[in-house]
Amino acid sequence: MFEKLVEIICNYVEVEPEKITPNSRFMEDLGFTSFDFMSMLGEIEDTFDIEVDETEVVKIRTVGEAVDYIQGLADAN
């Protein structure tokens, strides 16, 4: 799941995949804008066949938190 998310992240920002860690913060470390982040969420929904809750997803700050959130949704399906 982490590797797939890193692959998706690299579609939106210019960061070397090996520089992305679970502690990488989307805005501060990876350079995401709000628009980038919301666009990426659409791809995540399609890729993992989940539906994110926008009120929950705004609390996600790091790649690790995103993996945990996506995994939780995927497990619930």
C-alpha positions as CSV (number, residue, x, y, z in Angstrom):
1,M,0.0,0.0,0.0
2,F,2.8,2.5,0.9
3,E,4.7,1.8,-2.4
4,K,1.5,2.3,-4.4
5,L,0.7,5.6,-2.6
6,V,4.3,6.8,-3.2
7,E,3.8,6.1,-6.9
8,I,0.6,8.1,-6.9
9,I,2.2,11.0,-5.0
10,C,5.0,11.2,-7.6
11,N,2.3,11.9,-10.2
12,Y,1.4,15.1,-8.4
13,V,4.7,16.5,-7.1
14,E,8.3,16.4,-8.3
15,V,9.9,14.3,-5.5
16,E,12.1,11.3,-5.8
17,P,10.2,8.2,-4.6
18,E,13.1,7.2,-2.3
19,K,12.8,10.5,-0.5
20,I,9.2,9.8,0.6
21,T,8.8,8.3,4.0
22,P,5.8,7.5,6.2
23,N,6.7,10.7,8.2
24,S,6.8,12.9,5.0
25,R,4.2,15.7,5.4
26,F,2.2,16.4,2.2
27,M,2.3,20.2,2.3
28,E,5.5,21.0,4.2
29,D,7.8,18.3,3.0
30,L,6.4,17.2,-0.4
31,G,5.2,20.6,-1.6
32,F,1.5,19.7,-2.2
33,T,-1.0,22.5,-2.7
34,S,-4.6,22.0,-1.6
35,F,-5.6,21.4,-5.2
36,D,-2.9,18.8,-5.7
37,F,-4.0,17.0,-2.6
38,M,-7.7,17.0,-3.6
39,S,-6.8,15.8,-7.1
40,M,-4.7,13.0,-5.7
41,L,-7.6,11.9,-3.5
42,G,-9.7,11.2,-6.6
43,E,-7.0,9.0,-7.9
44,I,-6.6,7.2,-4.6
45,E,-10.4,6.6,-4.5
46,D,-10.2,5.0,-8.0
47,T,-7.0,3.0,-7.4
48,F,-8.1,1.5,-4.1
49,D,-11.8,1.4,-4.8
50,I,-12.7,3.4,-1.7
51,E,-14.6,6.6,-0.9
52,V,-12.8,9.1,1.3
53,D,-14.7,11.3,3.8
54,E,-13.5,14.9,3.1
55,T,-14.1,15.9,6.8
56,E,-11.7,13.1,7.9
57,V,-9.1,13.5,5.1
58,V,-8.3,17.1,5.9
59,K,-6.8,15.8,9.2
60,I,-4.2,13.8,7.3
61,R,-0.8,15.4,7.4
62,T,1.7,12.6,6.7
63,V,2.0,9.8,4.2
64,G,1.9,7.3,7.0
65,E,-1.4,8.7,8.2
66,A,-2.8,8.5,4.7
67,V,-1.7,4.8,4.4
68,D,-3.4,4.0,7.7
69,Y,-6.6,5.8,6.6
70,I,-6.7,4.1,3.2
71,Q,-6.0,0.7,4.8
72,G,-8.8,1.2,7.2
73,L,-11.3,2.1,4.4
74,A,-10.1,-0.8,2.3
75,D,-10.4,-3.2,5.2
76,A,-14.0,-2.0,5.8
77,N,-15.0,-2.9,2.2
